[in-house]
Amino acid sequence: MFLGLKNLHDFLKKYDKFIISTHESPDGDGIGAEIAFYELLKNLGKTTIILNSDPTPDKYQFIDLDREICIFDDTFKFPDDLHEYALFVLDTNNYNNIGSLYDYLDDKINEVFIIDHHEGGKDKFEANFIKAEASSACEIIYDLIKHFNYIPSFKSSQALYAGILSDTGSFRYPKTSAATFKVASGLVKLGANPFIIYEQIYENNSLASFELRAKMLATMEIHFNRSLILMKLTPDMLIETGAPFSEGEININLPLTLDGVVATVLVKQDINGPIKVSMRTKGDIDVAEIAMEKNGGGHKNAAGYKSRLSFEKTCEEVLTEMGKFF
C-alpha cells in the first residue's frame, strides 16, 4: 500500500491537469469511483475531466447527479492544452481497456496512472496503485479520500456505496471483507441510502430488459454434467427488444443460483461492437488465468476478454478452455 500511495503522491505533484476514465461498458464501480475521485482531485486544486468511451447505463445515471461524466463522441471538444494533461484509469489495469478513447489519447497524453483492484498486470504494480485484495475500485477511492483527510459529499458517498454494492454482488463476492463493510458503514453515515441505491440498481429495469432476459435464457446450454451453463447475447436480441446491452450483461449471474452449477459463461456482442466473453465461477475455479492469457482480466471468480473469432467459434473456444476444470 505504501508504494502505491507514494506513486500517487508523485504523480499528483508532477501534473495539475487530469482526465479520469474507466473501462468500456462502464459499470457501477468504475462510474462511482470516477465521481468520487473527481471530487477529490477538484478539492486538491486540480483541473479535471471525467471522460468515458461509452455512455453511462441508465441504471447508474442517478450516480452522476451533476452530469459530470463526459462521453467521447463527435460532440466532445478536448481542451486546447490537452498536451498538459495526464490520465487516471480506474477499475481496469489495462490502459487499452478504456475503449475508443485509448486510440485517440495514446500519443497525446503525458502519462497514465492506474488505480485498480483486479488480478493480473503484475508488471504494473510497481508504478501504479493496484490493490488486488480490495473488493472494488470504490473501496480504494474511499481509502484515498480518507488518506487526504477529505470528507466526501453526499453525492460521492452515494456513488461509492453504489459502486461497492454492484461490484461485490450485494456484499456476497469473495473479496467482500470486514474492511468493505467498514467502508460501507462510513458511507451510510455520510448519507448514502442502501435501500434507494439497491432499488435504483436492481429494481429499476425496463420491460425490454426482461424480454431480453427471456431471449438469453432461451439460448442456455448445459455442459460438463450440469456444472456449467453457457448463454448468448447477440446484436439481434438487442435490436428485437430495444434493451440496452448493459442490462443483458448482468444476466450472467443467474445460472449460479442453481444447485450444482459452479460456472457460467456469457458470449456477448453489442450492436456493432466486438465479441466478448464473461465468465463467473464458484470456489477454486480460477477464470482470471484464462482471461489474462487472452489479454483480458478480472478476478479469480469473475473475468472476461475480447475475442477475435466468430461468435460460434468463440463459444467453442471458451467451452474448451473451461473444460480444463471439469
C-alpha positions as a Markdown table, in Angstrom:
| # | Residue | x | y | z |
|---|---|---|---|---|
| 1 | Met | 0.0 | 0.0 | 0.0 |
| 2 | Phe | 2.8 | 2.4 | 0.9 |
| 3 | Leu | 4.4 | 2.1 | -2.6 |
| 4 | Gly | 1.0 | 2.8 | -4.2 |
| 5 | Leu | 0.5 | 5.9 | -2.1 |
| 6 | Lys | 4.0 | 7.1 | -2.9 |
| 7 | Asn | 3.4 | 6.6 | -6.6 |
| 8 | Leu | 0.1 | 8.5 | -6.4 |
| 9 | His | 1.6 | 11.4 | -4.5 |
| 10 | Asp | 4.5 | 11.7 | -7.0 |
| 11 | Phe | 2.0 | 11.7 | -9.9 |
| 12 | Leu | -0.1 | 14.4 | -8.3 |
| 13 | Lys | 2.9 | 16.5 | -7.7 |
| 14 | Lys | 4.0 | 16.2 | -11.3 |
| 15 | Tyr | 0.8 | 17.3 | -13.0 |
| 16 | Asp | -2.1 | 19.7 | -12.4 |
| 17 | Lys | -4.5 | 18.7 | -15.1 |
| 18 | Phe | -6.1 | 15.3 | -15.4 |
| 19 | Ile | -8.6 | 13.2 | -17.4 |
| 20 | Ile | -10.3 | 10.4 | -15.5 |
| 21 | Ser | -11.6 | 7.4 | -17.4 |
| 22 | Thr | -12.7 | 3.8 | -16.8 |
| 23 | His | -13.1 | 0.7 | -18.9 |
| 24 | Glu | -15.5 | 0.5 | -21.8 |
| 25 | Ser | -19.1 | -0.6 | -21.0 |
| 26 | Pro | -18.7 | 1.2 | -17.6 |
| 27 | Asp | -20.2 | -0.4 | -14.6 |
| 28 | Gly | -21.3 | 0.9 | -11.2 |
| 29 | Asp | -17.8 | 0.5 | -9.7 |
| 30 | Gly | -16.0 | 2.4 | -12.4 |
| 31 | Ile | -18.6 | 5.2 | -12.5 |
| 32 | Gly | -18.8 | 5.5 | -8.8 |
| 33 | Ala | -15.0 | 5.7 | -8.4 |
| 34 | Glu | -14.8 | 8.3 | -11.1 |
| 35 | Ile | -17.3 | 10.6 | -9.5 |
| 36 | Ala | -15.7 | 10.4 | -6.0 |
| 37 | Phe | -12.1 | 10.7 | -7.4 |
| 38 | Tyr | -13.1 | 13.7 | -9.5 |
| 39 | Glu | -14.4 | 15.4 | -6.3 |
| 40 | Leu | -11.1 | 14.6 | -4.5 |
| 41 | Leu | -9.0 | 16.0 | -7.3 |
| 42 | Lys | -11.0 | 19.2 | -7.6 |
| 43 | Asn | -10.6 | 19.6 | -3.8 |
| 44 | Leu | -6.9 | 19.2 | -4.2 |
| 45 | Gly | -7.0 | 22.1 | -6.7 |
| 46 | Lys | -6.6 | 20.0 | -9.9 |
| 47 | Thr | -8.2 | 20.7 | -13.2 |
| 48 | Thr | -10.1 | 17.5 | -14.0 |
| 49 | Ile | -12.4 | 16.0 | -16.7 |
| 50 | Ile | -14.2 | 12.7 | -16.5 |
| 51 | Leu | -14.3 | 11.2 | -20.0 |
| 52 | Asn | -15.6 | 7.7 | -20.9 |
| 53 | Ser | -15.7 | 5.9 | -24.3 |
| 54 | Asp | -19.3 | 4.6 | -23.7 |
| 55 | Pro | -22.4 | 6.2 | -22.2 |
| 56 | Thr | -23.4 | 5.6 | -18.6 |
| 57 | Pro | -26.0 | 2.9 | -18.4 |
| 58 | Asp | -29.5 | 4.1 | -17.4 |
| 59 | Lys | -29.5 | 2.3 | -14.1 |
| 60 | Tyr | -26.4 | 4.3 | -13.0 |
| 61 | Gln | -27.5 | 7.7 | -14.1 |
| 62 | Phe | -28.5 | 8.5 | -10.6 |
| 63 | Ile | -24.9 | 8.4 | -9.5 |
| 64 | Asp | -23.9 | 11.3 | -11.8 |
| 65 | Leu | -26.2 | 13.9 | -10.1 |
| 66 | Asp | -24.4 | 16.9 | -11.7 |
| 67 | Arg | -23.8 | 15.2 | -15.1 |
| 68 | Glu | -20.1 | 15.5 | -14.7 |
| 69 | Ile | -19.2 | 12.5 | -16.9 |
| 70 | Cys | -18.4 | 13.4 | -20.5 |
| 71 | Ile | -18.7 | 10.9 | -23.3 |
| 72 | Phe | -16.1 | 10.6 | -26.1 |
| 73 | Asp | -18.2 | 11.2 | -29.2 |
| 74 | Asp | -18.4 | 13.7 | -32.1 |
| 75 | Thr | -19.8 | 16.4 | -29.8 |
| 76 | Phe | -17.0 | 16.3 | -27.2 |
| 77 | Lys | -14.3 | 19.0 | -27.5 |
| 78 | Phe | -10.9 | 18.5 | -26.0 |
| 79 | Pro | -9.2 | 21.4 | -24.2 |
| 80 | Asp | -6.6 | 23.2 | -26.3 |
| 81 | Asp | -3.9 | 22.4 | -23.8 |
| 82 | Leu | -4.5 | 18.6 | -23.9 |
| 83 | His | -0.8 | 18.1 | -24.0 |
| 84 | Glu | -0.6 | 19.3 | -20.4 |
| 85 | Tyr | -3.0 | 16.6 | -19.2 |
| 86 | Ala | -2.2 | 13.2 | -17.6 |
| 87 | Leu | -4.7 | 10.3 | -17.4 |
| 88 | Phe | -6.1 | 8.4 | -14.5 |
| 89 | Val | -7.5 | 5.0 | -15.4 |
| 90 | Leu | -9.8 | 3.5 | -12.8 |
| 91 | Asp | -11.2 | 0.0 | -12.4 |
| 92 | Thr | -9.0 | -1.7 | -15.0 |
| 93 | Asn | -5.3 | -2.4 | -15.0 |
| 94 | Asn | -5.1 | -2.3 | -18.8 |
| 95 | Tyr | -4.9 | 1.1 | -20.3 |
| 96 | Asn | -6.3 | 0.0 | -23.7 |
| 97 | Asn | -9.4 | -1.3 | -22.0 |
| 98 | Ile | -10.8 | 2.2 | -21.9 |
| 99 | Gly | -12.2 | 1.7 | -25.4 |
| 100 | Ser | -12.1 | 4.1 | -28.4 |
| 101 | Leu | -10.7 | 6.8 | -26.2 |
| 102 | Tyr | -7.4 | 4.9 | -26.0 |
| 103 | Asp | -6.7 | 5.2 | -29.7 |
| 104 | Tyr | -7.2 | 9.0 | -29.5 |
| 105 | Leu | -5.2 | 9.7 | -26.3 |
| 106 | Asp | -2.4 | 7.2 | -26.7 |
| 107 | Asp | 0.0 | 9.6 | -28.3 |
| 108 | Lys | -1.4 | 12.9 | -26.9 |
| 109 | Ile | -1.4 | 12.4 | -23.2 |
| 110 | Asn | 1.5 | 12.8 | -20.9 |
| 111 | Glu | 1.4 | 9.8 | -18.6 |
| 112 | Val | -1.1 | 7.2 | -17.4 |
| 113 | Phe | -1.7 | 6.2 | -13.7 |
| 114 | Ile | -3.8 | 3.2 | -12.9 |
| 115 | Ile | -5.9 | 2.8 | -9.8 |
| 116 | Asp | -7.4 | -0.7 | -9.7 |
| 117 | His | -8.2 | -3.9 | -7.8 |
| 118 | His | -8.1 | -6.7 | -10.4 |
| 119 | Glu | -5.6 | -9.5 | -10.5 |
| 120 | Gly | -3.0 | -9.7 | -13.3 |
| 121 | Gly | -0.8 | -7.0 | -14.7 |
| 122 | Lys | 1.9 | -7.7 | -12.1 |
| 123 | Asp | 4.3 | -5.6 | -14.1 |
| 124 | Lys | 2.1 | -2.5 | -13.4 |
| 125 | Phe | 2.1 | -2.9 | -9.6 |
| 126 | Glu | 5.4 | -1.1 | -9.2 |
| 127 | Ala | 4.4 | 2.2 | -10.8 |
| 128 | Asn | 0.7 | 2.5 | -10.1 |
| 129 | Phe | -1.8 | 2.0 | -7.2 |
| 130 | Ile | -3.2 | -1.6 | -7.5 |
| 131 | Lys | -4.7 | -3.3 | -4.5 |
| 132 | Ala | -5.9 | -6.7 | -5.7 |
| 133 | Glu | -7.3 | -7.7 | -2.4 |
| 134 | Ala | -9.8 | -4.8 | -2.4 |
| 135 | Ser | -13.4 | -5.5 | -3.1 |
| 136 | Ser | -13.7 | -2.7 | -5.6 |
| 137 | Ala | -12.2 | 0.4 | -7.1 |
| 138 | Cys | -14.7 | 2.4 | -4.9 |
| 139 | Glu | -13.3 | 0.8 | -1.7 |
| 140 | Ile | -9.8 | 2.0 | -2.8 |
| 141 | Ile | -11.0 | 5.5 | -3.7 |
| 142 | Tyr | -12.8 | 5.8 | -0.3 |
| 143 | Asp | -9.5 | 4.9 | 1.5 |
| 144 | Leu | -7.6 | 7.5 | -0.7 |
| 145 | Ile | -10.2 | 10.2 | 0.2 |
| 146 | Lys | -9.6 | 9.4 | 3.9 |
| 147 | His | -5.9 | 9.5 | 3.4 |
| 148 | Phe | -6.1 | 13.0 | 2.1 |
| 149 | Asn | -8.3 | 14.0 | 5.1 |
| 150 | Tyr | -11.2 | 14.9 | 2.9 |
| 151 | Ile | -14.8 | 14.1 | 3.8 |
| 152 | Pro | -16.8 | 13.0 | 0.7 |
| 153 | Ser | -20.0 | 14.8 | -0.1 |
| 154 | Phe | -23.4 | 13.1 | -0.2 |
| 155 | Lys | -23.0 | 12.7 | -4.0 |
| 156 | Ser | -19.7 | 10.9 | -3.7 |
| 157 | Ser | -20.8 | 8.8 | -0.7 |
| 158 | Gln | -23.8 | 7.6 | -2.8 |
| 159 | Ala | -21.6 | 6.9 | -5.8 |
| 160 | Leu | -19.1 | 5.0 | -3.8 |
| 161 | Tyr | -21.7 | 2.9 | -2.0 |
| 162 | Ala | -23.4 | 2.1 | -5.3 |
| 163 | Gly | -20.1 | 1.0 | -6.8 |
| 164 | Ile | -19.2 | -1.2 | -3.9 |
| 165 | Leu | -22.7 | -2.7 | -3.9 |
| 166 | Ser | -22.6 | -3.6 | -7.6 |
| 167 | Asp | -19.0 | -4.9 | -7.6 |
| 168 | Thr | -19.5 | -7.1 | -4.6 |
| 169 | Gly | -22.7 | -8.6 | -5.9 |
| 170 | Ser | -24.6 | -7.0 | -2.9 |
| 171 | Phe | -21.7 | -7.9 | -0.5 |
| 172 | Arg | -21.5 | -11.6 | -1.3 |
| 173 | Tyr | -18.5 | -12.0 | -3.6 |
| 174 | Pro | -15.2 | -13.5 | -2.2 |
| 175 | Lys | -13.4 | -10.2 | -1.9 |
| 176 | Thr | -16.0 | -8.7 | 0.4 |
| 177 | Ser | -14.2 | -8.2 | 3.7 |
| 178 | Ala | -14.6 | -6.6 | 7.1 |
| 179 | Ala | -12.9 | -3.6 | 5.6 |
| 180 | Thr | -15.6 | -3.5 | 2.9 |
| 181 | Phe | -18.4 | -3.4 | 5.5 |
| 182 | Lys | -16.5 | -0.7 | 7.4 |
| 183 | Val | -16.3 | 1.5 | 4.3 |
| 184 | Ala | -20.0 | 0.8 | 3.6 |
| 185 | Ser | -20.9 | 1.8 | 7.2 |
| 186 | Gly | -18.9 | 5.1 | 6.8 |
| 187 | Leu | -20.7 | 5.9 | 3.6 |
| 188 | Val | -24.1 | 5.3 | 5.1 |
| 189 | Lys | -23.2 | 7.7 | 8.0 |
| 190 | Leu | -22.4 | 10.3 | 5.3 |
| 191 | Gly | -25.9 | 9.9 | 3.7 |
| 192 | Ala | -25.8 | 7.0 | 1.3 |
| 193 | Asn | -29.1 | 5.3 | 1.4 |
| 194 | Pro | -28.8 | 1.5 | 1.0 |
| 195 | Phe | -32.5 | 0.9 | 0.1 |
| 196 | Ile | -32.7 | 3.6 | -2.5 |
| 197 | Ile | -29.4 | 2.6 | -4.1 |
| 198 | Tyr | -30.3 | -1.1 | -4.2 |
| 199 | Glu | -33.7 | -0.1 | -5.8 |
| 200 | Gln | -32.1 | 2.0 | -8.4 |
| 201 | Ile | -29.6 | -0.7 | -9.5 |
| 202 | Tyr | -31.6 | -3.9 | -9.1 |
| 203 | Glu | -35.3 | -3.0 | -9.2 |
| 204 | Asn | -35.4 | -0.4 | -11.9 |
| 205 | Asn | -35.1 | -2.4 | -15.1 |
| 206 | Ser | -37.2 | -1.9 | -18.2 |
| 207 | Leu | -39.7 | -4.3 | -19.6 |
| 208 | Ala | -37.4 | -4.5 | -22.6 |
| 209 | Ser | -34.6 | -5.8 | -20.4 |
| 210 | Phe | -37.0 | -8.5 | -19.1 |
| 211 | Glu | -37.8 | -9.6 | -22.6 |
| 212 | Leu | -34.1 | -9.7 | -23.3 |
| 213 | Arg | -33.5 | -11.9 | -20.3 |
| 214 | Ala | -36.1 | -14.3 | -21.7 |
| 215 | Lys | -34.3 | -14.5 | -25.0 |
| 216 | Met | -30.9 | -15.0 | -23.4 |
| 217 | Leu | -32.3 | -17.8 | -21.2 |
| 218 | Ala | -33.6 | -19.5 | -24.3 |
| 219 | Thr | -30.0 | -19.8 | -25.6 |
| 220 | Met | -29.0 | -21.7 | -22.4 |
| 221 | Glu | -26.7 | -24.7 | -23.0 |
| 222 | Ile | -25.8 | -27.1 | -20.2 |
| 223 | His | -22.3 | -28.6 | -20.2 |
| 224 | Phe | -20.0 | -30.8 | -18.1 |
| 225 | Asn | -22.6 | -32.9 | -16.3 |
| 226 | Arg | -24.8 | -29.9 | -15.4 |
| 227 | Ser | -21.9 | -27.9 | -13.8 |
| 228 | Leu | -21.6 | -25.1 | -16.4 |
| 229 | Ile | -24.2 | -23.1 | -18.2 |
| 230 | Leu | -23.4 | -21.1 | -21.3 |
| 231 | Met | -25.7 | -18.3 | -22.6 |
| 232 | Lys | -25.6 | -15.9 | -25.5 |
| 233 | Leu | -26.3 | -12.2 | -26.0 |
| 234 | Thr | -26.4 | -11.2 | -29.7 |
| 235 | Pro | -27.0 | -7.9 | -31.5 |
| 236 | Asp | -30.2 | -9.3 | -33.0 |
| 237 | Met | -31.6 | -9.7 | -29.5 |
| 238 | Leu | -30.8 | -6.1 | -28.6 |
| 239 | Ile | -32.5 | -4.9 | -31.8 |
| 240 | Glu | -35.6 | -7.0 | -31.3 |
| 241 | Thr | -36.2 | -6.0 | -27.7 |
| 242 | Gly | -34.7 | -2.5 | -27.7 |
| 243 | Ala | -33.0 | -3.3 | -24.4 |
| 244 | Pro | -29.6 | -1.8 | -23.6 |
| 245 | Phe | -26.5 | -4.1 | -23.7 |
| 246 | Ser | -25.6 | -3.3 | -20.1 |
| 247 | Glu | -28.9 | -4.8 | -18.9 |
| 248 | Gly | -28.3 | -8.0 | -20.7 |
| 249 | Glu | -24.8 | -8.4 | -19.3 |
| 250 | Ile | -26.0 | -8.7 | -15.7 |
| 251 | Asn | -27.9 | -11.9 | -16.5 |
| 252 | Ile | -24.6 | -13.9 | -16.4 |
| 253 | Asn | -25.1 | -14.4 | -12.7 |
| 254 | Leu | -28.5 | -16.1 | -12.9 |
| 255 | Pro | -27.3 | -19.6 | -13.5 |
| 256 | Leu | -25.0 | -19.5 | -10.4 |
| 257 | Thr | -28.2 | -19.5 | -8.3 |
| 258 | Leu | -28.9 | -23.1 | -9.4 |
| 259 | Asp | -27.9 | -26.1 | -7.3 |
| 260 | Gly | -24.8 | -27.8 | -8.8 |
| 261 | Val | -23.9 | -25.1 | -11.2 |
| 262 | Val | -20.4 | -23.8 | -10.4 |
| 263 | Ala | -19.6 | -21.9 | -13.6 |
| 264 | Thr | -21.4 | -19.7 | -16.1 |
| 265 | Val | -20.2 | -18.2 | -19.4 |
| 266 | Leu | -21.8 | -15.4 | -21.4 |
| 267 | Val | -20.7 | -14.8 | -25.0 |
| 268 | Lys | -22.0 | -11.4 | -25.9 |
| 269 | Gln | -21.9 | -8.7 | -28.6 |
| 270 | Asp | -23.3 | -5.2 | -28.6 |
| 271 | Ile | -24.7 | -3.7 | -31.8 |
| 272 | Asn | -21.6 | -3.0 | -33.9 |
| 273 | Gly | -19.4 | -4.0 | -31.0 |
| 274 | Pro | -16.7 | -6.6 | -30.5 |
| 275 | Ile | -17.5 | -10.2 | -29.4 |
| 276 | Lys | -16.7 | -10.6 | -25.7 |
| 277 | Val | -16.7 | -13.4 | -23.2 |
| 278 | Ser | -17.6 | -13.1 | -19.5 |
| 279 | Met | -17.0 | -15.9 | -17.0 |
| 280 | Arg | -18.3 | -16.4 | -13.5 |
| 281 | Thr | -17.5 | -19.3 | -11.2 |
| 282 | Lys | -17.7 | -20.6 | -7.6 |
| 283 | Gly | -15.0 | -22.0 | -5.4 |
| 284 | Asp | -11.5 | -22.6 | -6.7 |
| 285 | Ile | -12.2 | -22.3 | -10.4 |
| 286 | Asp | -9.8 | -19.5 | -11.5 |
| 287 | Val | -11.0 | -17.9 | -14.7 |
| 288 | Ala | -8.8 | -14.9 | -14.4 |
| 289 | Glu | -6.0 | -17.0 | -15.8 |
| 290 | Ile | -8.0 | -17.7 | -19.0 |
| 291 | Ala | -8.9 | -14.1 | -19.4 |
| 292 | Met | -5.3 | -12.9 | -18.9 |
| 293 | Glu | -4.0 | -15.3 | -21.5 |
| 294 | Lys | -6.3 | -13.6 | -24.0 |
| 295 | Asn | -5.3 | -10.1 | -23.0 |
| 296 | Gly | -8.4 | -9.7 | -20.7 |
| 297 | Gly | -8.6 | -9.6 | -17.0 |
| 298 | Gly | -10.7 | -9.7 | -13.9 |
| 299 | His | -10.8 | -11.7 | -10.7 |
| 300 | Lys | -10.4 | -15.4 | -9.8 |
| 301 | Asn | -14.2 | -16.0 | -10.0 |
| 302 | Ala | -15.2 | -13.2 | -12.4 |
| 303 | Ala | -13.2 | -12.4 | -15.5 |
| 304 | Gly | -13.6 | -11.7 | -19.2 |
| 305 | Tyr | -11.9 | -10.9 | -22.5 |
| 306 | Lys | -12.5 | -9.9 | -26.1 |
| 307 | Ser | -12.5 | -12.5 | -28.9 |
| 308 | Arg | -11.2 | -12.2 | -32.4 |
| 309 | Leu | -13.1 | -15.3 | -33.5 |
| 310 | Ser | -16.6 | -15.5 | -34.9 |
| 311 | Phe | -19.5 | -15.8 | -32.4 |
| 312 | Glu | -19.9 | -19.5 | -32.7 |
| 313 | Lys | -16.1 | -20.2 | -32.7 |
| 314 | Thr | -15.8 | -18.1 | -29.6 |
| 315 | Cys | -18.4 | -20.3 | -27.9 |
| 316 | Glu | -16.5 | -23.4 | -28.9 |
| 317 | Glu | -13.2 | -22.0 | -27.7 |
| 318 | Val | -14.4 | -20.9 | -24.3 |
| 319 | Leu | -16.0 | -24.3 | -23.7 |
| 320 | Thr | -12.7 | -25.9 | -24.5 |
| 321 | Glu | -10.9 | -23.7 | -22.1 |
| 322 | Met | -13.5 | -24.2 | -19.3 |
| 323 | Gly | -13.4 | -27.9 | -19.9 |
| 324 | Lys | -10.0 | -28.0 | -18.2 |
| 325 | Phe | -11.7 | -27.5 | -14.9 |
| 326 | Phe | -14.1 | -30.4 | -15.3 |
